[in-house]
Each structure stands twice: as C-alpha cells, then as structure tokens.
Amino acid sequence: MSDIRQELRYTEEHEWAVLSKNGVIRVGITDYAQCLLGDIVYVELPSVGTTTTALQPMGTIESVKTVSDLFSPLDGVIVRVNEQLQTAPELVNEKPYEDGWLVEIEAAGDASDALQRLLTAEQYEKLLSSSS
C-alpha cells in the first residue's frame, strides 16, 4: 500500500503539495508514483524564476523504466529547486515526502486557495483504488 499523508494535497498526475512555513508550496511526487517509476536516475527541474501553469509540465523524471513529465499543481513561480537531486536523484525513491521533494512554488494567487483545488488524501486514495 502506498504512503498517503493526510496533511498533503495531491494531483491526479501523482504530485503532492504542501504549504511550507515560509508561505511557498513545496511539491514532489507521491510514494505511489516513485514505486511505479522504479529506480530514479535523473530529474530535470525548472530553473528558479520559471513561471508554472497548473497541470502543465514543468520538468521530467527519468527512471530505469521510463521518462515521465512532472506537472505543476498550481500557477506560480519557481522560487527554489531541490539541488540535491542533481547528484542524488535516488532521494525521490528513498524519501519522496522529505528529502526527495522537487520544487517550491510561490502561488500566483492565494496559496491556500491553490491547495484547496487539489485532491485531499481521501480523494487521492479513492483515485488510486479506482485505477487498480
């Protein structure tokens, strides 16, 4: 069973998002996604200052099995990327909700409103149940 955390919000594309203490939204891929992908070997992230659009590609993630798009959960601007992933992409597999986070985005509008449009943990769990 995948690790689905109650405090996070989710997308149908298997990204998670959470409001950080500094007011930006931290984004990563879910435990379910990293399990499906297998061993992550490379992560291509957008540059700081890049504008993101909700549900549009913002980078790629490469595993031994495939290359997949990474989707932004909200409209905003990239304010920080996880530099550790350049030399240690396996962090996404090992700790997808901690050290394996991808980017931090400053929401174009109210960050709380942006998160409210995403799936709750319960909704995400139902999505996974219906797709299996």
N, C-alpha and C positions, 0 to 999 in steps of 0.2 A: 504494500500500500504506500502511496506517495505521501510525503510530508506536506500537509496543507496547513498553513499557520493562520490562526484566526485574526491576528492583527494586521494582516496584509490584504491588499486588494489585488485582483487578478484580471488578465485579459483572456479572451478566447484563443489567443495565439501563444499562451503559456508563459507570459511575463508576469512578474509580480511588481507591486509598487507600494511604497510606504512613505508617509510624511516624516522627514527627519527633524531632529531638534532645531536645526538651523533654517527650517522653513522650506527646504527644497525636497523634491520627491526622489527617493532612491529607487532604482529599477534593477531587476535581474531576471533570470529565467527560473522557472519553477523546478522543483525536485523532479516532477514528472517529466518535464522537458529534457533535463540533463540525463535522466535514465534512458529515455528514448534515443537520444543522440549517441550515447556511449561516450567513449573517451574523447574529451575536448582537446584539440591540438592547436587551435588558433582562434582568436577573437579579434575581429576588426570593428573598432568602435569609432563613432563620430568624434570630430575634434571639439574641444571646448569652444563655445560660441556658435555652434551649429544650431539652426532652428529645426525643431521637430514638429511633426504633424501627427496627431492621434491616429493610431492604427496603420501608419505608413512605415516602411523600412527605414532603419537608422544605422544599420550595420549588419555584419554577418558573423556567424559562429560556425566553425568547422570542426567536425569530429572525424574519427577514423571511418565512419559510415557515410557521411554526407556533409553538405554545406547548406545552412539554413539562414534565412533572413531573421534579423532581430527587429521587432516592431516597437515603436514608441507608444506607451499607453496614453499619452496626452500631448497637447500642443504646448510648446515651450521652447526653452533654450538650454542646451547642454552647458552646465556650469562646472562639472567635474567628471572625469573618467577614471576608472579603476586601472591605474598604471601597472599594478602588479600582474594583471592578466597578460601583458606583453611577454613576460618571461615565465609566467606560471599559469597558463590557461586552465590547467587541471583544477585550480581552485573552484571553478564553476561546478565541477563534479563533486569535489570534496565538501564544499560548504556553500551551496548555491544561495543561501539566505544570509550568510555572513560575509566572509572574505571574497566570495565569488560574485558579489554584486557587479553590475556593469557600468552604469552612469548615474549621475544626479542631474535632474532637470528642474529648472525654475519654471513653474507653470505660467502660461500666458495670462491666465486669469487667477481666480481664487484656487489655491492648491486643494483645499478641502472639497470644493465643488468638482474639481477634476477627478479626484479619487472616488467621489460618490457615484460617478458614472461607470466605474469599473465593477467587476463581479465581487461579491462577498466570498468568503471562504466556503460557505454553504452552497452558493450558486456555482462556484468553480468545481466543487466536489460533485455536484449533480452533472455538470458538463462532462467530467471525466467518466462518471458512471454510465452516461448515455453513449459515450463514444467507444466503450469497451465491449 
